[in-house]
Amino acid sequence: MAQRVTLRKRTPYNTTSNRRRVVKTPGGRLVVHHLKKLPTSPKCGDCGIALPGIPALRPRQYATISKRQKTVRRAYGGSRCGDCVKSRIVRAFLVEEAKIVKKVIKSQVKTSKK
């Protein structure tokens, strides 16, 4: 017959915050270890991929690490991935170019009507 174990916390329910592992001690007893939730890595706000260079931690653990470990030294570092930043820069450049072209065409139409 299997050896019984006693739970260390009050909640007996099988929830995500109450995960357990049965461990055999060197003395031969079976005890329950309560496991912590697994961390997920921060995701890019645009495309949703995991941000490279930033560790996967639980939210409270980010307070204990330094700023250089939480970010990447780039515009939108720690918030957006490099590809999304690149596409944002290109998009902004093309929008500005389109405005300039529009203005030039408008001035050319004015000069040709005179």
N, C-alpha and C positions, 0 to 999 in steps of 0.2 A: 504494500500500500504506500502511496506517495506521502511524503512528509508535508505537514501543513505549515503555512507561513502566516504571520500576522502582519497586517498593513500598518505602516507607520503614520500615515495621514488619516484624517477622519473620513474622507470621501471614498466610498467603495466602488464608485462608478468608473467605467472604462472610457474616460474622456481624454482629449489630447493633452490637457494639463496634468493628467494623473497617470502617465505611462509608467510602468514598472518593469523591473527585471529581477528575476530570482537568481541570487548569487550564492554559491556555496563558500563558506568561510573556511579558513585553515583548520578550525576546530571541528568541521564536519556539519555545522548547522546550516540550514537554508535561511537566508534573510532576503528581504525585499529592498531593492534600491529604487528610489524614484528618479526617473530620468527627466532631464530638462528638455524643453522644446528645441527642435532643430532650427538653426538660423537660416534665413534665406538672404541671398545677396541682393543689394539694391539694384533696381532695374532702370533702364533708360526711360525717360518720360515720353519720348516720341515713339520709339520702335519696340520697347519692352524687353530688350535683351539684357542680360546681367552685365553690369558695368565692370570692365576689367580694371584691376589695380585697386579695388576697394574690397576689403574683407567682408565675408558674410558673418554677421554677428546678430545677437538679439538686440532690440532697440536700446536697452539700458547700457549695454556694453560699449556703444559708440561714445558715451560720455567719458569713458575711462581711457580711450586712445587719443593720440595727438591729432591735430588738425591735418598734418601732412599725410596721415594714414587714411583719413576720411575723404580726401579729395584727390583730384588729378590737376596738375598745374597747367590749365588750359581754360579758355572761355567755356563756361558751363561745365567745368570739371566737377565730377561727383553728382551731376544731375542728368547730363546727356552723354551719349557715346560719341566717339570721334567722327563717325560717319554722319550722324545727324547734325553735328556742329558744322561739318563741312558743307552739307546740303543747305543749311540755314544761311551760311556765308554766301554761297553761290546764288541762292534765291534772292537774297538782299541785293547783291551786286546786279543781277539781271533786272530786278525791279527798277533800280536806279538808272540803269542803261536804257530801259524802256521809256522812262520819263524823259530822259535827255533826247532820245530819238523822236519822241512825240513832239517835244518842243521845237526841234529842228525842222520837222516836217511842217508844223504849223507856221513857222516863220517863212519857210520856202513858199507855202501856198499864198501867204500874204504878199510876198514880193512878186510872185508871178501874176497876181490879179491886178497889180498896179500898172 
